[in-house]
């Protein structure tokens, strides 16, 4: 089965910590041009996957009132018209939580329009309940506003709705009158605990702030990390991790299960979109900088190879275990149908496939059932290391397989670096 990930790269304002391909404050022509090319790209892939059954359709990240419900529904109906969507298990949307009434209308309309699907999922980017963080992250709302927004969602939720709430650990701790440090404010943290314990949310995503060279906070001298630290914001990795740990434990105490390093869900509500990516299912990402993947076991694998050979004639010179390709990061090239280049096509031999499979699977609650299968890409003393991880409760062992515990997921980077030969 094939999953479709469709990105809308338009935002009213590009968040200063955002590291994705975003077109800020686009004009109508840019939006219209993009939609035309996006519909064309859907048609192009249908020609290669005419018999594909679609497992999930995921719309990723944009300010919804720039491309509103009608255009999103056209894209979904287009997929339904040409692909086999009878087995779609999840229709998913990323959402900024503002403007409030427009988001309510967006959610309500899509829920009513696609009742036939088992799951219509909305992921709301809350980010933080700290007003200073929200202001410096250019979020146009405050903690009291967010309380009202979340309360208003209660009347919208349908039987097949799944609501996910995204938060980010920025590492900001406020100083009390007694010179103690506290996360957010007491009322905000208490509200978060009550919200988690209410079980209204089906799932949570919790990320740690990462700064990269192309982000506005990194590029702009006024917003560089040292200045932010002096202002009392975004201190260092220790504070970021401490905030992550506080919020994570509140979520875990609320009986949500950690099914991936940054994702937690109620039973049966983990995202199909996340599962497909981490478990290396076949997927097409349609957007700027999007990476698609097809497994060699897929029935359409060689059809894709023939298509990509037009760009890279060496593709069939060796046996492959999978293939990955990435769209251009440049908006004009995408519009002019220059989506792929030779360098964007990644041929995956057996070693590449094993490394990526191990790397991605270990991030999740999915058991690695046969560790010996990965022996060729692991360090020589991997068995001793795995035994040591078990003794320190970083992993759980069974027969010849293992899975990371919550403590192990917190130490994922170190564990994967120690186990994989080429990392």
C-alpha positions as CSV (number, residue, x, y, z in Angstrom):
1,X,0.0,0.0,0.0
2,X,1.1,3.6,-0.7
3,X,0.8,6.6,1.5
4,X,0.6,10.2,0.2
5,X,2.1,13.1,2.1
6,X,1.1,16.5,0.6
7,X,2.8,19.7,1.7
8,X,1.4,23.2,1.4
9,X,4.4,25.4,1.9
10,X,2.7,28.7,2.6
11,X,2.5,30.6,5.8
12,X,1.5,34.1,6.7
13,X,4.8,34.3,8.7
14,X,7.7,31.9,8.8
15,X,8.4,31.0,12.5
16,X,12.0,32.0,13.5
17,X,12.8,28.4,14.5
18,X,11.3,26.8,11.4
19,X,13.7,24.6,9.4
20,X,11.4,23.6,6.6
21,X,10.8,24.9,3.1
22,X,8.3,27.7,3.6
23,X,7.1,30.5,1.3
24,X,6.2,33.4,3.6
25,X,3.2,35.6,2.8
26,X,2.6,34.3,-0.8
27,X,0.6,36.2,-3.4
28,X,-2.4,34.7,-5.1
29,X,-0.4,33.8,-8.2
30,X,2.1,31.8,-6.3
31,X,-0.6,29.9,-4.6
32,X,-2.5,29.2,-7.8
33,X,0.7,28.1,-9.6
34,X,1.6,25.7,-6.8
35,X,-1.9,24.1,-6.7
36,X,-1.8,23.6,-10.5
37,X,1.6,21.9,-10.3
38,X,0.6,19.9,-7.2
39,X,-2.5,18.5,-9.1
40,X,-0.2,17.7,-12.1
41,X,2.3,15.9,-9.8
42,X,-0.5,13.7,-8.4
43,X,-1.5,12.8,-12.0
44,X,2.1,12.0,-12.9
45,X,2.5,9.6,-10.0
46,X,-0.8,7.9,-10.7
47,X,0.6,6.9,-14.1
48,X,3.3,5.0,-12.3
49,X,1.0,3.7,-9.6
50,X,-2.3,3.1,-11.4
51,X,-3.3,0.2,-9.2
52,X,-2.0,1.6,-5.9
53,X,-4.2,1.2,-2.8
54,X,-3.7,4.3,-0.6
55,X,-3.1,3.7,3.1
56,X,-3.1,7.3,4.4
57,X,-3.2,10.9,3.1
58,X,-1.4,13.5,5.1
59,X,-1.5,17.3,4.6
60,X,1.5,18.9,6.2
61,X,1.9,22.4,7.6
62,X,0.6,25.6,6.3
63,X,-1.5,28.5,7.5
64,X,-5.0,27.1,6.6
65,X,-6.6,30.4,5.7
66,X,-4.1,30.9,2.8
67,X,-5.4,27.7,1.1
68,X,-8.8,27.1,2.5
69,X,-11.1,24.2,2.8
70,X,-12.4,24.2,-0.8
71,X,-8.9,23.7,-2.3
72,X,-7.9,21.1,0.2
73,X,-11.0,19.1,-0.6
74,X,-10.3,19.4,-4.3
75,X,-6.9,17.8,-3.7
76,X,-8.4,15.0,-1.7
77,X,-11.2,14.4,-4.2
78,X,-8.5,14.3,-7.0
79,X,-6.7,11.6,-5.1
80,X,-9.9,9.7,-4.6
81,X,-10.8,9.9,-8.3
82,X,-7.6,8.4,-9.6
83,X,-6.3,6.2,-6.8
84,X,-7.9,3.4,-4.9
85,X,-8.8,5.1,-1.6
86,X,-11.2,2.5,-0.2
87,X,-8.6,1.3,2.3
88,X,-7.5,4.8,3.5
89,X,-7.1,4.5,7.3
90,X,-6.2,8.0,8.1
91,X,-6.8,11.5,6.6
92,X,-4.5,13.9,8.5
93,X,-4.0,17.6,8.7
94,X,-1.5,19.9,10.4
95,X,-3.0,23.1,11.7
96,X,-1.9,26.4,13.3
97,X,-4.5,27.2,16.0
98,X,-5.4,30.6,14.6
99,X,-7.5,32.4,13.6
100,X,-9.8,30.7,16.0
101,X,-13.1,30.8,14.2
102,X,-11.6,30.0,10.8
103,X,-9.8,26.9,12.3
104,X,-13.1,25.8,13.9
105,X,-14.7,26.0,10.5
106,X,-11.8,24.2,8.8
107,X,-12.0,21.3,11.3
108,X,-15.8,21.1,11.2
109,X,-16.0,21.2,7.4
110,X,-13.4,18.5,6.8
111,X,-14.8,16.2,9.6
112,X,-18.3,16.4,8.0
113,X,-17.0,16.0,4.4
114,X,-15.0,12.8,5.1
115,X,-17.0,10.9,7.6
116,X,-16.5,7.7,5.6
117,X,-12.9,7.5,6.7
118,X,-12.1,5.6,9.9
119,X,-9.9,8.4,11.2
120,X,-9.8,12.1,10.4
121,X,-6.8,13.5,12.3
122,X,-5.9,17.1,13.2
123,X,-2.6,18.0,14.7
124,X,-2.7,21.5,16.3
125,X,0.6,23.3,16.8
126,X,0.3,24.7,20.3
127,X,4.0,25.0,20.8
128,X,4.0,26.4,24.4
129,X,1.8,27.8,27.1
130,X,4.5,30.4,28.1
131,X,3.6,33.9,27.0
132,X,7.2,35.1,26.6
133,X,8.0,32.1,24.4
134,X,4.9,32.6,22.3
135,X,5.8,36.3,21.8
136,X,9.4,35.7,20.8
137,X,8.4,32.8,18.6
138,X,6.0,35.2,16.7
139,X,2.9,33.2,17.7
140,X,-0.1,35.6,17.6
141,X,-1.8,34.2,20.7
142,X,-1.3,34.0,24.5
143,X,-1.9,31.3,27.1
144,X,-5.5,32.6,28.0
145,X,-6.4,32.7,24.3
146,X,-5.2,29.1,23.9
147,X,-7.3,28.0,26.9
148,X,-10.4,29.3,25.1
149,X,-9.3,27.7,21.8
150,X,-8.9,24.3,23.4
151,X,-12.2,24.5,25.2
152,X,-13.9,25.4,21.9
153,X,-12.7,22.3,20.3
154,X,-14.8,20.1,22.7
155,X,-18.0,20.8,20.7
156,X,-16.4,20.0,17.4
157,X,-15.0,16.5,17.9
158,X,-16.7,13.6,16.1
159,X,-16.7,9.9,16.6
160,X,-13.9,9.3,14.0
161,X,-11.9,12.5,14.9
162,X,-8.4,12.2,16.3
163,X,-6.9,15.3,17.9
164,X,-3.2,15.6,18.3
165,X,-1.5,18.5,20.2
166,X,2.0,19.6,19.4
167,X,4.3,21.1,22.0
168,X,8.0,22.1,21.8
169,X,10.5,22.3,24.7
170,X,12.3,25.7,24.3
171,X,14.2,25.5,27.6
172,X,12.6,28.5,29.2
173,X,12.3,28.7,33.0
174,X,10.8,31.7,34.7
175,X,12.2,33.1,37.9
176,X,9.9,33.4,40.9
177,X,10.1,36.1,43.6
178,X,12.1,33.6,45.7
179,X,14.6,33.3,42.8
180,X,13.5,29.8,42.1
181,X,13.1,28.6,38.5
182,X,9.8,27.3,37.3
183,X,8.4,26.1,33.9
184,X,5.8,28.5,32.4
185,X,3.6,29.8,35.2
186,X,1.9,27.7,37.9
187,X,-1.6,28.3,36.3
188,X,-0.3,27.3,32.9
189,X,1.4,24.1,34.1
190,X,-1.7,23.2,36.1
191,X,-3.9,23.7,33.1
192,X,-1.6,21.5,31.0
193,X,-1.8,18.7,33.7
194,X,-5.6,19.0,33.8
195,X,-5.8,19.0,30.0
196,X,-3.7,15.8,29.8
197,X,-5.6,14.1,32.5
198,X,-9.0,15.0,30.9
199,X,-8.1,12.5,28.1
200,X,-9.7,14.8,25.6
201,X,-6.5,14.6,23.5
202,X,-6.0,11.5,21.5
203,X,-2.2,12.1,21.2
204,X,0.6,14.5,21.8
205,X,3.8,15.4,19.9
206,X,6.6,16.8,22.0
207,X,9.8,18.1,20.3
208,X,13.0,19.7,21.5
209,X,14.1,23.0,20.0
210,X,16.9,22.6,17.5
211,X,18.6,25.6,15.9
212,X,20.1,25.3,12.3
213,X,22.0,27.8,10.3
214,X,19.2,28.7,7.9
215,X,16.7,29.5,10.7
216,X,15.9,33.2,11.5
217,X,17.0,32.8,15.1
218,X,20.3,31.6,13.8
219,X,20.8,34.0,10.9
220,X,19.7,37.2,12.4
221,X,22.2,38.7,14.8
222,X,19.4,40.2,16.9
223,X,18.1,36.7,17.4
224,X,21.3,34.6,17.8
225,X,21.5,32.1,20.7
226,X,23.8,34.2,22.8
227,X,21.4,37.2,22.7
228,X,18.5,35.0,23.4
229,X,20.3,33.5,26.4
230,X,21.1,36.9,27.8
231,X,17.4,37.8,27.5
232,X,16.4,34.8,29.6
233,X,15.1,32.8,26.6
234,X,16.3,29.5,25.0
235,X,19.2,28.8,27.3
236,X,21.0,25.6,26.4
237,X,20.4,21.9,25.8
238,X,20.2,21.0,29.5
239,X,17.3,23.4,30.0
240,X,15.6,22.2,26.8
241,X,15.9,18.6,27.9
242,X,14.7,19.5,31.4
243,X,11.5,21.1,30.0
244,X,11.0,18.1,27.7
245,X,11.4,15.7,30.6
246,X,8.8,17.6,32.7
247,X,6.2,17.7,30.0
248,X,6.9,14.1,28.9
249,X,6.3,12.8,32.4
250,X,3.0,14.6,32.7
251,X,1.9,13.0,29.4
252,X,3.1,9.6,30.5
253,X,1.4,9.9,33.9
254,X,-1.8,10.7,32.0
255,X,-1.7,7.2,30.6
256,X,-0.5,8.1,27.1
257,X,2.0,5.6,25.6
258,X,5.2,6.7,24.0
259,X,5.2,5.1,20.6
260,X,8.0,7.1,19.1
261,X,10.7,9.4,20.5
262,X,8.6,12.5,20.1
263,X,5.1,11.1,20.0
264,X,2.6,9.8,22.6
265,X,-0.9,8.4,22.1
266,X,-3.9,6.8,23.7
267,X,-4.4,3.1,22.9
268,X,-5.1,2.7,19.2
269,X,-4.6,6.4,18.3
270,X,-0.9,6.4,17.2
271,X,-0.6,8.2,13.8
272,X,-0.6,5.9,10.7
273,X,1.5,8.6,9.0
274,X,4.2,8.4,11.6
275,X,4.1,4.6,11.5
276,X,4.5,4.4,7.7
277,X,7.5,6.6,7.7
278,X,9.3,5.0,10.6
279,X,8.5,1.4,9.4
280,X,9.7,2.2,5.9
281,X,6.4,1.7,4.1
282,X,6.0,3.0,0.6
283,X,5.2,6.7,0.4
284,X,5.2,9.7,-1.9
285,X,5.9,13.1,-0.5
286,X,4.6,15.9,-2.8
287,X,6.2,19.2,-1.9
288,X,9.4,21.2,-1.8
289,X,12.4,19.2,-0.4
290,X,10.1,16.2,0.1
291,X,11.7,12.8,0.2
292,X,9.8,9.8,-1.2
293,X,10.7,6.1,-0.6
294,X,9.8,2.8,-2.4
295,X,10.9,-0.6,-1.1
296,X,12.4,-3.1,-3.5
297,X,9.7,-5.5,-2.4
298,X,7.0,-3.2,-3.8
299,X,5.3,-4.4,-7.0
300,X,5.8,-1.0,-8.6
301,X,9.5,-0.8,-7.7
302,X,10.8,-1.4,-11.2
303,X,8.3,0.9,-12.8
304,X,9.7,3.7,-10.6
305,X,13.3,2.7,-11.6
306,X,12.4,3.0,-15.2
307,X,11.0,6.4,-14.6
308,X,14.0,7.7,-12.6
309,X,16.4,6.2,-15.2
310,X,15.6,9.2,-17.3
311,X,17.5,11.3,-14.8
312,X,20.1,8.8,-13.6
313,X,21.0,6.1,-16.1
314,X,23.1,4.1,-13.7
315,X,20.2,3.0,-11.5
316,X,20.0,-0.6,-12.8
317,X,23.8,-1.2,-12.6
318,X,23.4,-3.0,-9.3
319,X,20.8,-4.7,-7.2
320,X,19.0,-2.3,-4.9
321,X,17.0,-2.8,-1.7
322,X,15.1,0.5,-2.0
323,X,15.2,3.9,-3.6
324,X,14.7,7.4,-2.2
325,X,14.4,10.6,-4.1
326,X,14.0,14.2,-3.0
327,X,12.2,17.1,-4.6
328,X,13.9,20.4,-5.2
329,X,13.9,23.0,-2.3
330,X,13.4,25.8,-4.8
331,X,9.9,27.1,-5.4
332,X,10.6,28.4,-9.0
333,X,12.1,25.0,-10.0
334,X,9.2,23.1,-8.6
335,X,6.7,25.4,-10.5
336,X,8.7,24.9,-13.7
337,X,8.7,21.1,-13.2
338,X,12.4,20.7,-12.5
339,X,11.6,18.7,-9.4
340,X,14.4,16.1,-9.5
341,X,18.1,16.1,-10.2
342,X,20.6,13.2,-10.5
343,X,22.0,14.0,-7.0
344,X,18.5,13.7,-5.5
345,X,18.2,10.0,-6.2
346,X,19.5,7.8,-3.5
347,X,20.2,4.2,-4.4
348,X,19.9,2.0,-1.3
349,X,21.9,-1.2,-1.3
350,X,21.5,-3.9,1.3
351,X,23.7,-2.1,3.8
352,X,22.0,1.3,3.3
353,X,18.6,-0.3,3.8
354,X,19.7,-2.2,7.0
355,X,21.2,1.0,8.5
356,X,18.1,3.1,7.8
357,X,15.7,0.3,8.9
358,X,17.6,-0.1,12.2
359,X,17.9,3.7,12.7
360,X,14.2,4.4,12.1
361,X,12.8,1.3,13.9
362,X,14.8,1.9,17.0
363,X,13.0,5.3,17.4
364,X,9.7,3.5,18.0
365,X,8.0,1.0,20.2
366,X,8.3,-1.6,17.5
367,X,10.4,-4.6,18.4
368,X,13.5,-5.4,16.5
369,X,12.8,-9.1,16.4
370,X,16.0,-10.4,14.7
371,X,19.1,-8.4,15.8
372,X,21.3,-10.9,13.8
373,X,19.8,-9.6,10.6
374,X,21.6,-6.3,11.2
375,X,24.9,-7.8,12.2
376,X,26.7,-6.6,9.1
377,X,26.1,-2.9,10.0
378,X,26.6,-3.1,13.8
379,X,29.8,-2.7,15.8
380,X,31.7,-5.9,16.6
381,X,30.8,-5.9,20.4
382,X,27.1,-5.0,19.9
383,X,26.0,-8.0,21.9
384,X,27.9,-6.8,25.0
385,X,26.6,-3.3,24.5
386,X,23.0,-4.6,24.3
387,X,23.4,-6.6,27.5
388,X,24.8,-3.5,29.2
389,X,21.8,-1.5,28.0
390,X,19.4,-4.1,29.4
391,X,21.1,-4.0,32.8
392,X,20.7,-0.2,32.8
393,X,17.0,-0.5,31.7
394,X,17.6,1.3,28.4
395,X,16.2,-1.7,26.5
396,X,13.9,-4.7,27.0
397,X,15.1,-8.0,25.6
398,X,13.2,-11.0,24.3
399,X,14.8,-14.0,22.5
400,X,17.0,-12.4,19.8
401,X,15.3,-9.0,19.7
402,X,14.8,-5.8,21.7
403,X,13.0,-2.5,22.0
404,X,14.0,0.8,23.7
405,X,12.4,1.7,27.0
406,X,11.3,5.3,27.8
407,X,14.8,5.8,29.3
408,X,16.4,4.3,26.2
409,X,14.4,6.6,23.9
410,X,15.8,9.6,25.9
411,X,19.3,8.3,25.1
412,X,18.5,7.3,21.6
413,X,21.3,9.3,19.9
414,X,24.0,7.8,22.1
415,X,22.7,4.3,21.7
416,X,22.4,4.4,17.9
417,X,25.9,6.0,17.7
418,X,27.4,3.2,19.8
419,X,25.6,0.4,17.9
420,X,25.9,1.3,14.3
421,X,29.2,0.8,12.6
422,X,28.9,3.7,10.2
423,X,27.4,6.4,12.4
